[in-house]
Amino acid sequence: MNAWEFYAEVARNLRESRQSTGMTQTQLAQMIGVSGGCISQYETAKRMPNLLAMSTMCHVLGVSISDLVPDMVPQDIDCDPGQTSIYDVLGDES
């Protein structure tokens, strides 16, 4: 999954979660302290929410972050607690 696919899936999951509650973009925006346009940008993958906004939206929508954010790390990767960088886990592909 590339970055665009990741952003698009987060956007789709957020939109579906919001719609399933019957909440409008404006209502969600008011509840988390951002503009309605900001929610629109999140739901069209033009902007990604920061961790605080994501956590707050999850709380308001009654979902977990894992419901919104797709799993990008292959399941067959072993993570060593001594690894401190994502590049240690995935390997430096640059």
N, C-alpha and C positions, 0 to 999 in steps of 0.2 A: 504494500500500500504506500503510495507516495503522499507527499504533504497535502496536495490538493484533495485527494480522495479522503484523507484523514479529516480535513476541515469540512468537507462536504458531508461526511457521515456525522460529525459532531452537530453540524447545523440541522441536518435531517432529524436526528434523535432529539435535539432540543425542541424543534418545531412540533414533532409528534407528541412529546411529553407535555408541552404547553397546551396543545389542542385537546389532548385527552382529558385535561382538567376543565376544559371549557373557558379557560382564561384567555383574555386578549393580550396582545403584545403590550398595550398600554398598561393594563392591570399588572402584568408581570414586571414591567419597567418600574412602576410606582412602588411595588413591593420590595424591589432590590435596590432602588435608588439610582436608576439610570434613565435615560430618555427612551421613548418608544422607538425612535430611530436606531438606537443602539441595539435593541432586541432584534429589530429587522435586519441589521447588519450581521448579528450573530447567526440568525436563521437563514441567511443567504451566503454564509461563509465569506463575507467581505471583511469580517473582523472576528477575532477569537476572544472570548471572555477571559479575563485573568482568573487566577485561582480563587480569589475571594468572590468574584461575581459568579463563577461556576459553582462554588460551594453553596452560596446563598440561593442560587436558582434551584439547585438540587433540593435544598431544604424546603423551599416554597412549593416546588412541584411534587415533593414526596418521592423522589427517585434518588438513586445513588450515582456517584460520579461514574461508576463503571457502566451505568445504564446510558450515559451520554457519550462517554469517550470510548472509542473502539480500541481494542487490544492490538497494538502494533508489534509487540515483541514476540518473535517466534517461540512457541511453547517448548522447543527442544533446547533452548539456551539455558545453561546452568549459570546461576549468578553466585559469585563468591563474595562474601561480605567485605573482603578486602578490595573489591573493585569500587573505585570512587567515581568513575566517569561512565557515561553511556557508551563512550568509545571503548572502554575496557570490556563492556558486556557484548557490544555488537561488533567490535573490531573497527579499526580506523579505515574507512573506505575512501579516504581522500588521496 
